[in-house]
Every structure is written in C-alpha cells, then in structure tokens.
C-alpha cells in the first residue's frame, strides 16, 4: 500500500480498512460498543481555525489504517462502531443543547462515546450531557492549557463545567499542562479550585498507564463516570502542525497514542472528545488528522484488550 499518494491503493480483502468498520447509525437499535459523532464548532475559538472541517477529515483518515492492533493482537472490528453524524450549528446555544442531548443519549446506549471537534469549546457540551449524575462524575484533560478563562470560547470549557454544570473541581485532573502556555492568574485559579495538575515536566520518563490510572483514581473516586478531553495541542508542534496553539516541547505522537490506549482500558471512562485540530492547516502528509484517527483506534484497542470482550487467540 502506498501511503505517499493522496488516496490509498486498491482494496485488499485481507486488509480491511478501519473506515469500513464505522457504520452509520440507523434503525431502531442504536446500541453499540462505540459511538462516534462530530461537533464542528469553531466560531468562538481564540485563534482563528477551520476546526469545523475536522470531523469529516478524521472519518476519511480512518481509511488509511487497519483495525488490527499488533501489540496486543486484538482486532477492534470485534467491537460495534456506529456513526451518529454531526451536530448542526454547534456554536449556538441551541447547538450546545443538541450536543449535550446526543452525548446523553450515547452515554446510555454506547459503551464509549467519542465526540470529534471542532475546537475545545465542545468539551463543555459533550461532558455536560455525558456525565450524569455530574455530582459524582470526573474530568481528565490532556491539554497544554487550563481552559479556565471567563466567557465562552475554546479556552473556557473547564471553567464552564464547574460554574454552569456543577462539576466538582476536585474531580478534575489536567495532564500535560505546559510551560509558557498559561498565565499565573489561571494557574492560581486551578490551584484555588483544587484541580489536580500533572504538568508536562512530570510526564518525562513516566509510564503512561500509571499516569492514567492515577488520574482515574482521582477523577473517578467513588465510581462515577469520567469524561476525557484530548486536546491535541498537548502534543509537540512538530507532530501536530494543524493545532493552532501547540508549542514545541509537547508530548510525542507515540506518547499521545499510548495515553489514548491507556484511557480506553478504563471502563469508568464513558465518553471522550478529540479537539483542536484544524484540518485545513495540516501538513501535506496529513499527520495531525491521521493522529486523530489513530486516537480512535487506540481507544478502541484499549477498551477491547481490557474489557469484558476478549479477543480470540491468533
């Protein structure tokens, strides 16, 4: 298969594509192991972005990959995977409500729901709907930023979840917070709220599974649901050129994939989002969008390798 061309080469019956695993949701029965939906928000972004183009781009990028996770020997196509389409006008108040309603629906019908941004503002509406009851729920963010700004933007979803949705800040864990990407005022706000921060500097040389387990123990104390926000600008800018706020020195693409896999192994994680990719700003090799597609596959592999379903021996 030639991945240097714009499109993959001819079909091979022995090499099924991940894109064929994703099925449109239709009919009366819409329960699935995994549920996907797009939230193409971009109008309130602090940095100009065409992130509304990204859900479609990530779906298309799934065609680049298979469903086989070589390391664990699992084939994620054993899991059912339904696509519930995109939210219309997600930046509006009505669009946020539609997002929350769909997130709530998928939280009851799918083992793991995956929301594709759009910018990071979508985390508010997705988590608000998916985390019920929110009083006992938790949030984990992989992000270079605290996202505790006032107002409504891609810099405010964490603050809005606390102030508007009632999320307990002591159940929030922020992983990958970067140097020179936050102000002292917002760092103090995070500290005063009791948010647990694991900065980028603390990730070096640490096992991703142990870091995620620590975060789950805090966010999921008492057994509540957990939403995980994957803001892809937590990664090094060289691997995510389509993330407007990514800086040099973030985590590698491999580290990001390991974190996605580790998150997938935890059954308390019932919803995630993947945000802050501007498909129109990607490099010619599409590396950022492809990383977004691989995040989905790693989450699925983690869920299958450590869930109630077990793969058949190869």
C-alpha positions as CSV (number, residue, x, y, z in Angstrom):
1,X,0.0,0.0,0.0
2,X,1.4,3.4,-1.0
3,X,0.7,6.0,1.7
4,X,2.5,8.7,-0.1
5,X,-0.3,9.2,-2.6
6,X,-3.4,11.3,-1.7
7,X,-5.6,8.2,-1.7
8,X,-4.8,4.6,-0.5
9,X,-4.3,2.0,-3.2
10,X,-6.6,-0.7,-4.4
11,X,-8.8,-2.7,-1.9
12,X,-7.4,-5.9,-0.4
13,X,-9.9,-8.4,1.1
14,X,-7.2,-9.5,3.6
15,X,-6.5,-5.8,4.7
16,X,-9.9,-4.4,5.8
17,X,-9.9,-0.7,6.4
18,X,-10.9,0.9,9.6
19,X,-13.3,3.2,7.7
20,X,-15.4,0.2,6.7
21,X,-15.7,-0.8,10.4
22,X,-17.5,2.5,11.2
23,X,-21.2,2.1,10.3
24,X,-23.9,4.7,10.0
25,X,-26.4,4.6,12.9
26,X,-29.8,3.7,11.6
27,X,-32.9,1.7,12.5
28,X,-34.4,1.1,15.9
29,X,-31.4,-0.4,17.6
30,X,-28.6,2.1,18.0
31,X,-26.7,0.5,20.9
32,X,-23.0,-0.1,20.2
33,X,-19.7,-0.6,21.9
34,X,-18.5,2.7,20.4
35,X,-20.5,5.7,19.2
36,X,-19.0,8.5,17.2
37,X,-20.4,12.0,16.5
38,X,-19.0,15.2,15.2
39,X,-19.2,18.6,16.8
40,X,-17.8,21.0,14.2
41,X,-17.6,24.1,16.5
42,X,-15.1,26.9,15.6
43,X,-16.7,30.3,15.8
44,X,-15.7,31.1,19.4
45,X,-12.1,29.9,19.1
46,X,-9.5,32.3,20.5
47,X,-7.3,31.5,17.5
48,X,-8.8,31.6,14.0
49,X,-9.5,28.0,13.0
50,X,-11.3,25.8,10.4
51,X,-11.7,23.1,13.0
52,X,-15.3,22.5,11.7
53,X,-13.7,20.7,8.8
54,X,-12.0,18.1,11.1
55,X,-14.7,15.5,11.9
56,X,-15.1,14.7,8.2
57,X,-11.3,14.7,7.7
58,X,-10.8,12.2,10.6
59,X,-13.5,9.9,9.3
60,X,-11.8,9.9,5.9
61,X,-8.4,9.3,7.5
62,X,-9.7,6.0,9.0
63,X,-9.3,4.6,5.5
64,X,-5.6,4.8,6.0
65,X,-5.5,2.3,8.8
66,X,-6.5,-1.3,9.5
67,X,-8.4,-2.5,12.6
68,X,-5.6,-4.8,13.9
69,X,-3.6,-3.7,17.0
70,X,-0.4,-5.7,16.5
71,X,1.0,-5.2,20.0
72,X,-2.0,-6.8,21.8
73,X,-3.2,-9.0,19.0
74,X,-6.7,-7.6,19.1
75,X,-8.8,-6.7,16.1
76,X,-11.0,-3.7,17.1
77,X,-13.6,-4.7,14.4
78,X,-14.9,-7.1,17.0
79,X,-16.4,-4.0,18.6
80,X,-19.5,-2.5,17.1
81,X,-18.9,1.1,16.0
82,X,-21.7,3.5,14.9
83,X,-21.6,7.0,13.5
84,X,-24.3,9.3,14.6
85,X,-23.4,12.2,12.3
86,X,-22.6,15.8,13.0
87,X,-24.3,18.4,15.2
88,X,-25.8,21.3,13.2
89,X,-24.7,24.8,14.2
90,X,-22.8,23.6,17.3
91,X,-21.6,27.1,18.3
92,X,-25.0,28.3,19.1
93,X,-26.8,27.9,22.4
94,X,-29.3,25.6,20.7
95,X,-26.4,23.7,19.1
96,X,-24.8,23.2,22.5
97,X,-28.1,21.8,23.8
98,X,-28.2,19.4,20.8
99,X,-24.7,18.3,21.5
100,X,-25.5,17.6,25.2
101,X,-28.7,15.7,24.3
102,X,-26.8,13.5,21.8
103,X,-24.0,13.0,24.3
104,X,-26.5,11.9,27.0
105,X,-28.2,9.5,24.5
106,X,-24.9,7.9,23.6
107,X,-23.9,7.7,27.2
108,X,-26.8,5.4,27.8
109,X,-26.6,3.4,24.5
110,X,-22.8,3.1,23.9
111,X,-20.0,1.7,26.0
112,X,-17.8,4.6,24.9
113,X,-18.9,7.7,23.1
114,X,-16.4,9.7,21.0
115,X,-17.0,13.3,20.1
116,X,-14.9,14.8,17.3
117,X,-14.3,18.5,17.4
118,X,-14.2,21.2,16.4
119,X,-12.4,23.3,18.8
120,X,-12.1,22.7,22.6
121,X,-15.3,24.6,23.4
122,X,-17.2,21.3,22.6
123,X,-15.9,19.7,25.8
124,X,-18.4,21.7,27.8
125,X,-21.5,20.5,25.9
126,X,-20.3,16.9,25.5
127,X,-19.3,16.4,29.1
128,X,-22.4,18.2,30.4
129,X,-24.6,15.7,28.6
130,X,-22.5,12.5,29.1
131,X,-21.7,12.9,32.8
132,X,-24.9,12.0,34.6
133,X,-25.0,12.4,37.5
134,X,-22.4,15.1,37.3
135,X,-22.1,15.5,41.0
136,X,-20.2,12.2,41.2
137,X,-18.5,12.5,37.8
138,X,-15.0,13.4,36.9
139,X,-13.0,15.0,34.1
140,X,-9.5,14.3,32.8
141,X,-7.9,16.6,30.2
142,X,-4.9,16.1,28.1
143,X,-4.1,19.7,27.3
144,X,-1.3,22.3,27.4
145,X,-3.8,24.8,28.8
146,X,-6.1,25.0,31.9
147,X,-9.1,26.2,29.9
148,X,-10.4,28.2,32.9
149,X,-11.0,31.5,31.1
150,X,-14.1,33.6,31.6
151,X,-16.7,33.8,28.8
152,X,-17.5,31.3,26.1
153,X,-14.6,30.1,23.9
154,X,-12.3,27.1,23.4
155,X,-10.4,28.5,26.4
156,X,-13.3,28.2,28.9
157,X,-14.8,24.7,28.8
158,X,-13.4,23.5,32.2
159,X,-14.5,26.7,34.0
160,X,-17.9,26.4,32.4
161,X,-18.3,22.7,33.5
162,X,-17.5,23.9,37.1
163,X,-19.7,27.0,37.1
164,X,-22.6,26.1,34.9
165,X,-22.8,22.3,35.1
166,X,-21.8,21.7,38.7
167,X,-18.7,19.6,38.1
168,X,-16.6,19.1,41.3
169,X,-13.2,20.7,40.6
170,X,-11.5,18.2,43.0
171,X,-12.5,15.5,40.5
172,X,-10.6,17.2,37.6
173,X,-7.2,16.1,36.6
174,X,-5.2,18.0,33.9
175,X,-2.4,16.2,32.2
176,X,0.3,17.9,30.1
177,X,-0.1,21.5,31.3
178,X,2.8,23.2,29.5
179,X,5.3,25.9,30.5
180,X,4.7,29.3,28.9
181,X,1.2,28.3,27.8
182,X,-0.7,29.6,30.8
183,X,-0.8,32.8,32.9
184,X,-0.1,32.9,36.7
185,X,-3.6,34.0,37.2
186,X,-5.2,30.9,35.6
187,X,-2.6,28.7,37.3
188,X,-3.7,30.2,40.6
189,X,-7.3,29.7,39.7
190,X,-6.7,26.0,39.1
191,X,-4.8,25.7,42.4
192,X,-7.5,27.5,44.3
193,X,-10.2,25.3,42.8
194,X,-8.4,22.2,43.9
195,X,-7.7,20.9,40.4
196,X,-5.1,18.2,40.2
197,X,-2.4,19.1,37.7
198,X,0.2,16.7,36.2
199,X,2.4,19.1,34.1
200,X,4.3,18.2,31.0
201,X,7.5,18.2,33.1
202,X,6.2,15.4,35.3
203,X,5.4,13.1,32.3
204,X,9.0,12.6,31.2
205,X,10.1,9.0,31.8
206,X,6.8,8.0,33.4
207,X,4.7,5.1,32.4
208,X,1.5,6.3,30.6
209,X,-0.7,3.5,32.1
210,X,0.3,4.5,35.6
211,X,-0.3,8.2,34.9
212,X,-3.8,7.4,33.6
213,X,-4.5,5.1,36.5
214,X,-3.6,7.9,38.9
215,X,-5.9,10.3,37.1
216,X,-8.8,7.8,37.0
217,X,-8.4,7.2,40.7
218,X,-8.9,10.9,41.4
219,X,-11.5,11.8,38.8
220,X,-13.4,8.6,39.3
221,X,-13.3,8.4,43.1
222,X,-16.4,6.7,44.3
223,X,-17.1,5.0,40.9
224,X,-18.6,7.9,39.0
225,X,-18.4,8.4,35.2
226,X,-15.4,10.0,33.7
227,X,-15.1,12.2,30.6
228,X,-11.7,12.6,28.9
229,X,-10.8,15.6,26.8
230,X,-8.0,15.0,24.3
231,X,-6.9,18.5,23.2
232,X,-4.3,17.5,20.6
233,X,-2.3,20.6,21.3
234,X,-0.8,18.7,24.3
235,X,1.5,17.2,21.6
236,X,4.7,18.7,20.2
237,X,4.1,21.1,17.4
238,X,6.2,19.1,15.0
239,X,3.7,16.2,15.1
240,X,0.5,18.3,15.2
241,X,1.0,21.3,12.9
242,X,-2.7,21.6,12.5
243,X,-3.2,22.5,16.2
244,X,-3.1,26.4,16.4
245,X,-1.9,26.6,20.0
246,X,0.6,23.6,20.0
247,X,4.1,24.5,21.1
248,X,7.5,22.9,20.7
249,X,8.2,20.5,23.6
250,X,4.8,18.8,23.9
251,X,4.4,15.0,24.1
252,X,5.2,12.9,21.1
253,X,2.7,11.2,18.8
254,X,3.7,7.9,20.3
255,X,3.1,9.1,23.9
256,X,-0.2,10.5,22.8
257,X,-1.2,7.1,21.3
258,X,-0.1,5.3,24.5
259,X,-2.3,7.7,26.6
260,X,-5.3,7.0,24.3
261,X,-4.8,3.3,24.7
262,X,-4.5,3.5,28.5
263,X,-7.6,5.6,28.7
264,X,-9.5,3.0,26.7
265,X,-8.7,0.3,29.2
266,X,-10.7,2.0,32.0
267,X,-14.4,1.2,32.0
268,X,-15.2,4.3,34.1
269,X,-14.3,6.4,31.1
270,X,-17.6,6.5,29.2
271,X,-17.0,9.5,26.9
272,X,-14.1,11.3,25.3
273,X,-13.6,14.1,22.9
274,X,-10.8,14.8,20.4
275,X,-10.3,18.6,19.7
276,X,-8.3,21.5,18.4
277,X,-7.3,20.1,15.0
278,X,-7.7,22.4,12.1
279,X,-7.8,20.1,9.1
280,X,-7.2,23.0,6.7
281,X,-3.9,23.8,8.4
282,X,-2.4,20.3,8.4
283,X,0.9,19.4,6.7
284,X,0.8,17.9,3.3
285,X,1.2,14.4,4.8
286,X,-1.9,14.9,7.0
287,X,-0.1,13.9,10.1
288,X,-2.3,15.7,12.6
289,X,-5.6,14.4,11.2
290,X,-4.1,10.9,10.9
291,X,-3.1,11.1,14.6
292,X,-6.7,12.0,15.4
293,X,-7.9,8.8,13.6
294,X,-5.3,6.7,15.4
295,X,-6.5,8.1,18.7
296,X,-9.9,6.5,18.0
297,X,-8.2,3.2,17.1
298,X,-6.0,3.2,20.2
299,X,-9.0,3.9,22.4
300,X,-10.9,1.0,20.9
301,X,-7.9,-1.3,21.3
302,X,-7.6,-0.4,24.9
303,X,-11.2,-1.0,25.5
304,X,-11.1,-4.4,23.8
305,X,-7.9,-5.6,25.4
306,X,-9.0,-4.9,28.9
307,X,-12.8,-5.0,28.7
308,X,-15.4,-7.8,29.1
309,X,-14.9,-8.8,25.5
310,X,-11.8,-10.9,24.9
311,X,-10.1,-11.4,21.5
312,X,-9.8,-14.9,20.1
313,X,-6.2,-16.3,20.0
314,X,-4.4,-15.6,16.8
